[in-house]
Amino acid sequence: MKSISKFMLLAAVSSLTLVACEKAQNTVPANEAQASETKANQISVKTSGKAKNVILFIGDGMGISTITAARIFDGQSKGMSGEDNKLSFEEFPNLSLVKTYNLDAQVADSAGTASAMNTGLKTQIGKINVQPDGLFAGCADSTATPPTLFADMAERAGMSTGIVSTARLTHATPAAVYGHAISRGWEGDADIHPVGVERGCTDLAQQLINYNIGDGLELALGGGRRSFVPKAFLASGRRTDGQDLTASWEAKGDQKGDQYVYVSSAGELRGLKPEAKQKILGLFSNSHMDYETDRNNAEQPSLTEMTEFAIKNLEARGTGYYLMVEAGRIDHAHHGSNAYRALSETQELARAVALADELTNDEDTLILVTADHSHVFTIAGYPKLGNPILGLVYPPDDETGKAATAPSKAADGLPYTTLGYHNGSNVRSSVEQTDNMVQAKDYKQQSAVRRASETHAGEDVALFAKGPGADAVKGVIDQAEIFDIMVGAVGLEE
C-alpha cells in the first residue's frame, strides 16, 4: 500500500540533519533496493466484514522471549508447571512476525516504532510522527505537511479515539497516537531546548490537550501529571509557562458543549459512569504509573481497570472507536534488569486483553496485540520442566531417575539463573546466589555486559489478531503495515 512506499522512498536520507532536511523539501531520490522491497512487502487487506472498532494493545518491550517467560510465570502462579499455559492473546487465531527497525537504527526505540504503527511511515530513532526525512517537526516554522495519523483518520470519519497507558501520556508510545515532535523528549514546555523554542515547537502535553481533529480525543488515561501543571499548582509540576493544562481540558467543555472531566486518582475514576459519555483526562501519577506489583489500588487503577473504563466509555458513544492500550512498564522493568516486574506487567497486559475480548464482539472489533520492540532477554541453561522461571537452573532428572537436588554450576563453580540479559546492571559476581534471592521481586537478573541500563533488542516481535481484518495478519511484515491493516479493517481512506 502507498504508506509503505512513502517510507521506503525517503529512507535513503535518514541521516540528514534537521537543517538539511528543511532545505531538501520534496526532492529526495528513491532508493531502488528499498523500492523493490516495498513492492514485495505490500499487502492486500481482505475482510469478510468491516471493523467498527479497533483496539491496539502494545506491550512496550514485549519480545518473544518475554512472552514465553510470562506464559510460564503466569502458569506457575496458577500452580501449573507453566510450559503448557497460554496467555489470553496467544489464543488469537492470526499471528505474524513484525520487523521493528528504524530508518537509522537496526535496534529501534519506542518513538520510531510507535510512529510506524500510527502513520504507516517509518522514521528515525527518537522522533515522533515526522516525515521519514524529518521535514515536519510539529513546529510553527515548518512548511512540510505532517503525516496523517490513524487517529486523525478515525476522527474525520466520525469515530471516537482513546488512549490508555501505564507510562506518562506524553511518553513516546502514547504520544504517537496524537502528537508530532522532532524529539520524543519534548514532553512538557520545560523540555523543549532553545532550538525548539526558536522554531515555535509545541510540547506533547499541550498537543494532547489541543488535539482538535474531528472532535478531539474522547479519553486519555495514564501517568505524567508533571508535564501538565506548573510548580505553583503542584510541587512536582514542571511547566514553566504557568498553564494548568488539566484546567484547560475541563474548560474545553464550555467551548464545545461536551462535558470534559479531569481525574487524578482511582477513586475519582471509579466515581464516574463510563456510559455517561464524558470526555475524560486521567493522570494518576506525576511520572509513570507504579508497577502492578507495587500499585496502591486506592490511588491508581490497574491497566485492566483503565481498559474496561475506556471500552465502556467509547462503546457507549455508538460511533465506532480506535483505542490504543499500552503496558508501558514492561519496558522499564527490563531496562532495570528486573524480570519479576517485566513478567508481572506482561501478565497484567494479558488480563486486560482477556477483558477487552470479553467486552467486545468478534464481528465488529479488531483486536491487535503486539510490541514496539524487544529486549536482550534470554531463557537458557537446560532447566528441568517446571523449573521456577525466575529461579536457578536445576537440570532434568539424570539416568537414575532421581531429580536434581542442586542447581547447575557454571565454569566458575557458581549456580546461575534461567533468565538473564545480554547487558545490564547486574554482572555476574563471585557471590553465590540462592533460590530465595533470585526469585525475589527486586532481584536484578544476571547480565553479561555491564551497562547502567539494559538495552532494547532488534529481533522481530509478534503480532496477534482477531476480528474483522485479522486475516491480513500473516507472514513477516513491516511494522508500518500495522497501520495499513487497521485502515483496511475499518475501510478508511487517506
C-alpha positions, 0 to 999 in steps of 0.5 A, a space after each residue: 500500500 502507498 504508506 509503505 512506499 512513502 517510507 521506503 522512498 525517503 529512507 535513503 536520507 535518514 541521516 540528514 540533519 534537521 537543517 538539511 532536511 528543511 532545505 531538501 523539501 520534496 526532492 529526495 531520490 528513491 532508493 531502488 533496493 528499498 523500492 523493490 522491497 516495498 513492492 514485495 512487502 505490500 499487502 492486500 487487506 481482505 475482510 469478510 466484514 468491516 471493523 467498527 472498532 479497533 483496539 491496539 494493545 502494545 506491550 512496550 518491550 514485549 519480545 518473544 522471549 518475554 512472552 514465553 517467560 510470562 506464559 510460564 510465570 503466569 502458569 506457575 502462579 496458577 500452580 501449573 508447571 507453566 510450559 503448557 499455559 497460554 496467555 489470553 492473546 496467544 489464543 488469537 487465531 492470526 499471528 505474524 512476525 513484525 520487523 521493528 527497525 528504524 530508518 537509522 537504527 537496526 535496534 529501534 526505540 519506542 518513538 520510531 516504532 510507535 510512529 510506524 504503527 500510527 502513520 504507516 511511515 517509518 522514521 528515525 530513532 527518537 522522533 515522533 510522527 515526522 516525515 521519514 526525512 524529518 521535514 515536519 517537526 510539529 513546529 510553527 516554522 515548518 512548511 512540510 505537511 505532517 503525516 496523517 495519523 490513524 487517529 486523525 483518520 478515525 476522527 474525520 470519519 466520525 469515530 471516537 479515539 482513546 488512549 490508555 497507558 501505564 507510562 506518562 501520556 506524553 511518553 513516546 508510545 502514547 504520544 504517537 497516537 496524537 502528537 508530532 515532535 522532532 524529539 520524543 523528549 519534548 514532553 512538557 514546555 520545560 523540555 523543549 531546548 532553545 532550538 525548539 523554542 526558536 522554531 515555535 515547537 509545541 510540547 506533547 502535553 499541550 498537543 494532547 490537550 489541543 488535539 482538535 481533529 474531528 472532535 478531539 480525543 474522547 479519553 486519555 488515561 495514564 501517568 505524567 501529571 508533571 508535564 501538565 501543571 506548573 510548580 505553583 499548582 503542584 510541587 512536582 509540576 514542571 511547566 514553566 509557562 504557568 498553564 494548568 493544562 488539566 484546567 484547560 481540558 475541563 474548560 474545553 467543555 464550555 467551548 464545545 458543549 461536551 462535558 470534559 472531566 479531569 481525574 487524578 486518582 482511582 477513586 475519582 475514576 471509579 466515581 464516574 459512569 463510563 456510559 455517561 459519555 464524558 470526555 475524560 483526562 486521567 493522570 494518576 501519577 506525576 511520572 509513570 504509573 507504579 508497577 502492578 506489583 507495587 500499585 496502591 489500588 486506592 490511588 491508581 487503577 490497574 491497566 485492566 481497570 483503565 481498559 474496561 473504563 475506556 471500552 465502556 466509555 467509547 462503546 457507549 458513544 455508538 460511533 465506532 472507536 480506535 483505542 490504543 492500550 499500552 503496558 508501558 512498564 514492561 519496558 522499564 522493568 527490563 531496562 532495570 534488569 528486573 524480570 519479576 516486574 517485566 513478567 508481572 506487567 506482561 501478565 497484567 497486559 494479558 488480563 486486560 486483553 482477556 477483558 477487552 475480548 470479553 467486552 467486545 464482539 468478534 464481528 465488529 472489533 479488531 483486536 491487535 496485540 503486539 510490541 514496539 520492540 524487544 529486549 536482550 532477554 534470554 531463557 537458557 541453561 537446560 532447566 528441568 520442566 517446571 523449573 521456577 522461571 525466575 529461579 536457578 537452573 536445576 537440570 532434568 532428572 539424570 539416568 537414575 531417575 532421581 531429580 536434581 537436588 542442586 542447581 547447575 554450576 557454571 565454569 566458575 563453580 557458581 549456580 546461575 539463573 534461567 533468565 538473564 540479559 545480554 547487558 545490564 546492571 547486574 554482572 555476574 559476581 563471585 557471590 553465590 546466589 540462592 533460590 530465595 534471592 533470585 526469585 525475589 521481586 527486586 532481584 536484578 537478573 544476571 547480565 553479561 555486559 555491564 551497562 547502567 541500563 539494559 538495552 532494547 533488542 532488534 529481533 522481530 516481535 509478534 503480532 496477534 489478531 482477531 476480528 474483522 481484518 485479522 486475516 491480513 495478519 500473516 507472514 513477516 511484515 513491516 511494522 508500518 503495515 500495522 497501520 495499513 491493516 487497521 485502515 483496511 479493517 475499518 475501510 478508511 481512506 487517506 
